[in-house]
Amino acid sequence: MPSFTLKSCRVLVAEDEYMLAQELETELHDAGAIVIGPVATLAEAITLINTDVDIDGAILDANLGGELVYPAAELLIDRGVPIVLTTGYDASAIPSRFRSLLRCEKPVDVKNVVNAIGLALEI
């Protein structure tokens, strides 16, 4: 159980690795979050972003089934939504627009990712 609470924060999870998505969902619930998703594709992430106005934060896998997540990240940034990016890519492979995002390198520790979204949300 995390030592903090995400106090009913609505967190979008976009992750195409099923087990990792499930672990993130469990840890976020344990921290008090309301999980939006998880979704495994860029199209699903964009649909949720466009239909859910109450997203407090997002955990986005940089590569969802071979598609880069940056169009979804762009929508969230435009709305001022804090993002944690999970990626196996080197920092130099991240487009400059997204380099300031909190980033957790894969393989990730799920607890570290949940802590990172807590930091991004300034909890």
MOCORUR-V54408 format. One record per backbone hydrogen bond with DSSP energy under -0.5 kcal/mol. NH is the residue of the N-H (numbers start at 1). CO is the residue of the C=O. Records with the same first field share a line. If there is no record, write none. Layout:
NH=CO, CO
This chain:
6=31
8=32
9=6
11=9, 34
12=10, 57
13=36
14=12, 59
15=13, 39
18=16
21=17
22=18
23=19
24=20
25=21
26=22
27=23
28=24
29=25
30=26
31=27
32=29
33=28
34=9
35=33
36=11
37=35
38=13
39=13
45=41
46=42
47=43
48=44
49=45
50=46
51=47
52=48
53=51
55=53
56=10, 54
57=10
58=82
59=12
60=58, 84
61=14
62=86
64=62, 67
65=63
67=64
69=62
71=68
72=69
73=69
74=70
75=71
76=72
77=73
78=74
79=75, 76
80=77
81=76
82=56
84=58
85=102
86=60, 84
87=104
93=90
94=91
98=95
99=95, 96
101=98
102=83
104=85
106=87
110=108
112=109
113=109
114=110
115=111
116=112
117=113
118=114
119=115
120=116
121=117
122=119
123=118
